[in-house]
Amino acid sequence: MKIFSTSLFILCAVIFGCKDEPVKKNCGTPATVRDLTSLDGCWYVFELNDGTRLIPVWDIMYCGTPPLPKEVTEDPLYNFQYTDGKKVIIGYEERPDHVNDCTAGRSVKITCLEVVDAEVK
């Protein structure tokens, strides 16, 4: 039995072992960045093709003073340049436990973000 469990461990390590890229979390939802700064309490949101607006929220707070925590620098929105009309592909998790001042959409944690090349049709 010990040989079987050792072999199973090695097989799992080979299959799921070291990879250079982090696993992307459900990145496949097309969206457009929208500037809602003219609305009270709102900033930029992600608008889905059906018109649903997603308000990004973060799980941690930080003051911006280096060194930044790993959770900040590994966040998909770290260094993202918000531009109204920018096309992106996102992954997200609903976060109804996060309350924000912007009531123009649903609170979500962005788990994956890819900018769509404007020249690709």
HELIX and SHEET records of a PDB file:
HELIX    1   1 LYS A    2  PHE A   16  1                                  15    
HELIX    2   2 LYS A   70  THR A   73  1                                   4    
SHEET    1   A 6 THR A  29  ASP A  35  0                                        
SHEET    2   A 6 TYR A  44  LEU A  48 -1                                        
SHEET    3   A 6 ARG A  53  PRO A  56 -1                                        
SHEET    4   A 6 ARG A 106  VAL A 115  1                                        
SHEET    5   A 6 LYS A  87  GLU A  94 -1                                        
SHEET    6   A 6 THR A  29  ASP A  35 -1                                        
END                                                                             
